[in-house]
Amino acid sequence: MLNVQMDGKRAIIDLRPLILAGEHPRHKVFEYVKQSNIGTIFELHTPRLPKPLIKGLEDLGLEVTVDELAADHFRINTIKDKWKLFTK
C-alpha cells in the first residue's frame, strides 16, 4: 500500500521503505496516478534512480523531472495536467 501525504494538490509519496524492502511499487504508483484528479502534482521519493518508474510515467504522457537530493535519495516530480489524458 502506498503511503500518500497530501499537501494541497501535491501528493507526496515516499517509496524508499517499500523499495528498500524489496518491493517494486511502480504499478501501484501508475494506478494511483491514473485515478488522481487532473492538476495533481506528484512528488515521489526513491532510494535510487527508478528508470522503470520514470519510463512508465512518461509512457502515461507525463513530463518527469528528477532531482538527486543525496546519493541515496531521488525526488521524481510530475503533474497530471489537463492536456495529457491517459489512454492506458
N, C-alpha and C positions, 0 to 999 in steps of 0.2 A: 504494500500500500504506500502511496506517495504521501509524504508529509508536506502539505502546501500551506504556506503562510501568506495570507492576502494582505496587501498594503495598498489600499485603493484599488486601482485596476492592475496592480503588479502582483503576479503570482510568483512567489519566491519558493523554489523547490531545491532543497539540499539533498542531492543524490549521493553524496560521499559515503554516508554509512551503508547504504544499500550496495553500492559498487564495491566498497572495501570488504563487505561480507560475501562477495562472490556473485551477487545478483546482477542481472542485466535488465534494468528498468526502462529501456528506451521505448518499448511498445506501450508501457503504461503511460509514459510521457506523451507519446503520439495520440493515444486515446484521450488523454486529458486535454491536450491542445485542441483536438477536433471538437470536443464537447464544450469548450470555453467560448465565451462571447467574443464577438468582433471587438477589437480595441484592447483586448487583454495583452498585457506585457508579461513576458516570461523571463525570469532570471533563474537559470539553472546552475547549480554549483556541483562540480565534479572533481575527483582527485587527480585526474589525468585528462588529456585531450581526447574527448569521446568522438572520434571520427564517424562511427556508425550513427550516433545520435545526431550529429550535425548534418550528415548526408540525408538522413530521414526527414529532418525538419525542412531542409532545402527542397527535398522531393515533395513535401506538402505545399510548397510555394512560398515558404518563409525566407526572409533575408536574415542571416545569422551573423552576429559579431561575437568574437571570443576575446576575453581578457585573461592573461595569466597573472593571477594575483600573488602566487607563490609557486615554487616548484611542484607542489602537490595540491594546488587549488586553482581551478579554472572556473571562470564565470561565462556562461553562454547566454546571450541576450537575443530576444526576438520579439516580434509583436504580431498578433493575428490581426492583420489590417483588412479593412473592408474591400480592398481591391483584389485581394487574393483569396478566392474561395476554394475550398478543398474539394477535390473530386475523388480522393482516395478514401 
